[in-house]
Amino acid sequence: MAGVKQPTDKSHFLLPDLGEGLAEAELVSWKVAAGDTVKESQTLAEMQTDKALVEVPSPWAGTVSELCGKAGDVIKVGAVLVRYGAAKAAAPAKVAPAAAAAAASSNGNACMSSQIAAGAKAAEGDQGTVVGTMSGTLTVSDRFARRAPEVAVAVRDGKALATPAVRGLAKKFGVDIQKVPATGRGGRVTASDVAAFAEGGVAVSISESTSTGFAPRAATIAPGSVYIDQNDVAQRVPFRGVRRKIAEALSRSVQTAVHFTVVDEADVTALEAKRKEYSKVVGEKLSMLPFIMTAICRALKKHPSLNAVVDDAKGEIILKSAVNLGCAVDTDAGLMVPVIKNAGTMAPVQLAQSVKMLAAKCKDRTIAREDSLGGTFTISNVGSYGGMFATPVINYPEVAILAAGRAKERVCVKDGKFYAGLVLPLSLSCDHRVVDGAEGARFLNTVVKLLEDPDALFA
């Protein structure tokens, strides 16, 4: 119940902060129906936060009278989730899932006013920073939340607070920044605020951009403006759960960070031999990944501008002293990015164990929200699925991500002699606002040199 004061009369239950600083969560499914009598701590609903699936328990025993929302709704922390009261005679004791969903939809309208108030309160502290991608350091953007028709565009008397980059974005979209509702710290207008306002059209209320679902897009797509063949449709899959979070993170990243990618190859023939020796010593088969992680951590110490995050709300670049390494993990639910804290202090075997443990938690959906926050750099091992080079999307607000491809045997040449070598392709994407192209290339070159010289890597 952290961060939310529940009513003393137990007439209704407000959505608590399901993770430190969480502003909202997506309702995945109800585990009860209107009219049900529930026990204290009985699960009421499943909620999706950034990358974790959380069961929300009832804080007390009682009879459920209303379910405020339906599957797929994004609900603000502090908004009414469930109302309690005496069981109504007209209400059946049990409601079929389809009927429960319909009831949830109508009840969602009844609870809308309380959600609007809670949403406004939550927006005061919302910095508008998303995960990512895809991840971990990402929180849900108001841009994709359902908006109530009562909300109207605010016009400021004074000059809007915004960074030059955000003002440039507003100019590019043809938006009057004075009319853009601000969600950033201290009343600042963020890039996402501008994009959300632009999607709503010129001189319209926020409610006019209301959407019944989510679809990442750069501009408003009017119904019927794009031809979509409706024949032979195998399945319609709504953007929900982890997939919604991934879409939000990627959308924010590409609209905020200025991406550029540099690629290179590393001759890891000697490192492969060292990897096999290392595996025998520790009694555990290690992949190439923890060694690449070690090289990244070493290189970030030499090139600290890549071990950073951007606070667009404040207009600041925050350089980090510790390397918190995010590692992209493919799961049935979608891409997740758990974070290995203080990765720069770990040996390859420790990194391997951390990746294995966090990946298992991602796949069985037990990963804690805290384990997906605070990343300073991310690695994506696309090679484990057969890819070579890639153009990875930055895990905003981080400023760089490295994709490692599949190492392949190749005829190599050194000192005029041919030999059979193992070559590892690498792709680095950086935020050009923070990292110059030359510095990105120098960082990647440092990684390559470390991978090609195991003695230097472990020195």
N, C-alpha and C positions, 0 to 999 in steps of 0.2 A: 504494500500500500504506500510505498515511499513517494513522498512529494505531493500526495493528494490527501486532503482531510475528508474523511467519509462522514456522511450525515449521522447524527446521534440517534435519530428516530428509525434508522434502518429501513426507510421507505424506498431507497434507491441506492444503487452501487455505482460509483464513479470509476471510470477506467484509471487504474493506477499507473504510475511510471514503471513500466516493465523492464527498464534498464536505465542506467545513469544518464540523465539528460534527455531521455526519449520524449519527443513531442507528440507522436502519434503512432498508431499501429493498424495493420490491416486485419479485419475480421475474416478468418478463414472458414470457421464453421461453428455452429452452436451445438452444445452437448446437452442442452435442456430445451424445453418448449414452454410457452406460456401456459400457466396452470399447473406446472410441475411443482411438487414440494421438494426442496433441496436441503441437504445437510450442510453444516459448516465445513468448508474446505472441499466441497464437491465441485468438480470442474464444470464451469459454466460455458466456456468457449475456448477455442484455440485462436490465438492471435499471432500474426507474423510481424516480427520486429526485424529491422535491417536484414539479418541472415538467419535468425533463430526462430523456431516455432515454439511458442510459449502457451502453456495451459493456464487459464485464469480461473482461480478458485473462488467460490462464494465466501465472503468474509463472515457470514452468519447463516443460520438456518432460517428458512421461510418459504413462502409460496411465490413463485415467479408470476408477476402479472403482465409484464411487458418486456420484450426483447428489443432493444433500441439499435437496430441495424440489421443488415443482411450480409451474407457472404460476399466478400469483395469490397465492402465499404472500408474507407480509411477513417478511423475514429480518433479524435483528439484526446490526449491525456487530460483527465478532469471532466470529460463529457459523460453523461449518463449512459451506462452500458446495459444495466438491468434494473427494472423496477419491481418492488416487492409489494404484496398486499394480500388480502383475503382472496381465496379462490372464488372465481365467479361461477354462478350456477350454469350459465350458458356456455362456459368454456369447458371443453372435454379435458379429462385428466391427462390424456396423452394425445399428442398431435403428430400426424404423419410428417416425415421430413419435408415433403413438398408443401404441406399446409403450414408447417413451422416457418419455412422460408418466406411464404406469402405474408404470414403474420408479422415476421421480422421486418418485412419491407414497409408495411403500414405503420408499425410501431416506430420505425426509423423516422418517419415524418413527424410523429408526435414528439420525438425527442430532439428534433432538429434545432429548436431554439436554444436548448441547453448546450448543444454541441457547438453552436456558433459562438456563444459566450466563452466557452472553454477554449475554442480554437483561437479567438482573439487574444486570450491571456497567454496561451502557449506561444503565439507568434511573437510576443514581446521579447521572448528569450531565444527565439529560433534564429540561428546564425545562417541558415540556408545552406549548410555544407553537407554534401552527400558523399554508397559505397558504396561507392563504389561505391561502378562497378561495380564498383562492383564490390564493393565492398565494405566492408568492415568499418572504415572511417566515415561511412556515409549515413545520412539520416534522410527520412522521407521529405520531399519538397512539397511545399504548399501548392506548387504548380499543378500537381496531379491529384490533389485532394478534391473531393466534391465540395462545391461552394453553395451556400444558401442564397436564395434570391434577395434576401433583405440586405445583403452587403452591397455597398455602392462604392464607386471610385472616389478616392479622396483627392482633393485639390489643395495644395499647400499655399500658404500665404508667403512663406519665405522660400529661399533657394533649397532645392532638394539636395540631400547629402549623398554623394556618390563619387566613386573613383573615376579618374579620366577614362579608364578602360570601359567602365559601365556607361559613362556618358557617350562614348564613341559607339557602343552597341545600340544605345537608344537612338542615336542619330542614324545609324545604319538601318534600323527597323522603322524609322520614321515615327518614333514615339515621343510624345511630350513627356519628358521625365518628371515634370512637376505633377503629373496626374497618376504616376505609377505608385501604388501602395507599397510601402517599404516594410520588409521583414527582417532586415539586417540589424546588427547590434547598434544601438544608439539612433535608430530610425534611419539607417542607411539603406539606400536602394541597391539591391544586388543584381547581378547579371540574370539570375533566375526570375527576379521580379519583373525585369524588363521583358524577358522572353514570354513570361506568362501573360503580361499585359498585351504584348504584341499579338499573341495568339487569340486574345479576346476581341481584337479588332480595334478600330479607332473610336474614341469617345463612347465606349460602352461600359456597362457595369461588369464587375467580375462575374456576376451570375450568368451573363450571356455566353461565357466560355465554359459553362458547366458541361461536364462529360459524364456519360454513364459508364465509361470504362477508361482504359489507358491505351494510348498508342503513341509511341515516341515520334515526334515530328518537328520540323523546323518552322512550320507555318500552319495556320489553320486550314484544315482540309474540309471544305464544305461537302455535305452529302451529295453524291451524284456528280461531283466535279472531276472525279477520277473513275474511269471505267474499271469495274471489277467483275469478272465473269462469275456469275453465281451458279453456273452449272458444275456438276461433278464434284461437289464439295464433300470431301471425306470427313472433315471434322472442323469445328470452330472452337478455337482455344483462346479464352480470354486472358489478358495480361493480369495474372494474379500471383500471389505468393512471392517466392524467390525470383521468379521470372519478371515480375513487376519491378522488384527492387533492382535487378540487373539492368532493366531497361531505363529506369530512372537514373541510375548511376552513370551508365554509358552516355545517355542523352545529355546530362549535365556536364560530363567531362568534355565531350566534343564541342559543346556550345561555349565552354568557359576556357579551357586550356587550349593553347595554340600548339598543336601537335607537329612534330617532325620526327622522322625515323632515320637512323643510321645503322647499317649492317656491316658485319665483318665475320671472319672465320678464325677459329683457333685450332691449331694442330695439337690435339690432346693425346697423341700416341704415347708419350712418356707418362702423362697423367693416368692413362688407362692402366698401364702396368703398375703404377703406384696405387691406384684404386684397388686392384686385385690383391696387392700385398696388404693393404690396410684392412681389407675385408677379412683376410685370413688371421690377422693379428687380433682383431676385435671379435672374431667368431661370428660375424654377421655380414650378409651380403649387402653391400652398399651400392647405390646407383651413382651416377655422375652428378646428380642434383646437389647433394650437400657440398661437394667440392666447388661447384659453380657458385653456390651461396657464399662459401668462404672467400672466393675471389672477389665477389661483389662487395662484401663487407670490408675487405682490405682496400679495394679501390675507392670506396666511399670515404674512407679516412683521408685519402689523397685528394679527392674531388668532393669536398663537403657541400657544394652548391646543389648536388643531386640528392643529398640526404636532407630533404626539406619538404615543407608543406606551404601552401599559399592560403592566407586568410584574406579572401577577396572583400569581405565585409569591412575589414580594417585597412585594406590596401597594404598588407605586409607580407613579406617572405620570411618564414620562420625556419631557420637552420637548426637542425637537431644534433645533439651531441651523441646520442645513442642510436644504433641502427636497429629499428624495429622492422623486420623483414616480412612482408606479406608474401604468401605463396598461394597462387591460384589453384584451387582444387575442383575437379569436375565431379559433380554428383548427379543423381537421378533428378533432384529438384532444380538443378542449375548450378552455375558457377558460384563458388564461395571463396573468400580470401581470408583465411585465418592469419593471424600475425604472430610471428616468433619474436618476443620481446628480448632486447639486448642480444641479438643474434651475433653481433661482432665479438662477443666474449666466448662464444661456443666453438668447440672443435667439430669437425665434420660428423663424427658419430653422434654427438649431441644434437646437431641440426637434423640429422636423419631421424633420430628418435622423436624429436619435436614435430617434424612433418608427419610422421606416421601416426602419432597420437592425435594431432589436430585434424588430420584428414579423416580419421575414423569417426571423430565427433561430428564432422561436417556431414558425413555420409549417413549417420544414423540420427541426424538432426538434434544432437545434444550439445552442440557447440554453444558456449556462453557468449553473449553479446560483447562482453569485455575482451574476449579472445579475437574479435574481429575489428577492434578499434586501435587507433594510435599508430598505424603503419607509417613508415617514412620512405619506403621503397618497396616495389613489388617485383617478383619473378614469376614468369609463366612458362611452364615446361611443355611447350607445344610438341616437342619432339617425342614425348611418350605416346603420342597418338599418330605419329607418322609425318608430321609437318617439318618443313625446313625453316625457311625465313617467314617472318610474320610482320604485321604492322600493329602491334599491341596498343590498346587504348589505355591511357594513363588512369590509374586508380586515384582520381581526384579526391581530396586536395593535394595528393602527392604530386611530384613534378617529374617523375621518371619511372619507367617500367622496362624490364629486360625479358625478352622471350628467347628461350633456348630451344633450338631445333634438334632434329635427330642426328647424332653423330654417325658418319658413314665412312667406310673404308675408301681411300682414294690414292691414286699414284701421286706421291709428293716428290718435290725436288729440294735438296738442301746441299749447299756447297758443291753444286754440279753433279750430285748423285741422286739417282732415283731410289725410292723406297715405298713400301706399302704403309700408309699412315692412316690415322683416324682423325677426321676433320669435323669440328663442331660449329654449326652455323649459329650466329647470334644476331638479334635484332633489338635495338634500343630506341624507345620512343621517349621524347622529352617535351616539357612545356617550354616553348620558345620564349615565353615571356620572362622566364627565370634562367634557363640554360641556353647559352649560345651554341650554335652548331659546332664550333671548334672545340668547345669544352665537352660536349657530348661525345665527339669523336675521340678526344683524349681519354675520357673515362673508359670508353669501350676498348681502346687500345691498351689501357692498363689492365683491364680484365683479361684480355687476350694474352698479354705477356705473362701474367700470373698463371693462367691455365697451361701455358706452354712450358713453364718452368716450375715443376712441382717443388723443387728445393726452395725457390723464392716464395712460393705459396705458403709453405709451412714454416718459413723462417721466423 
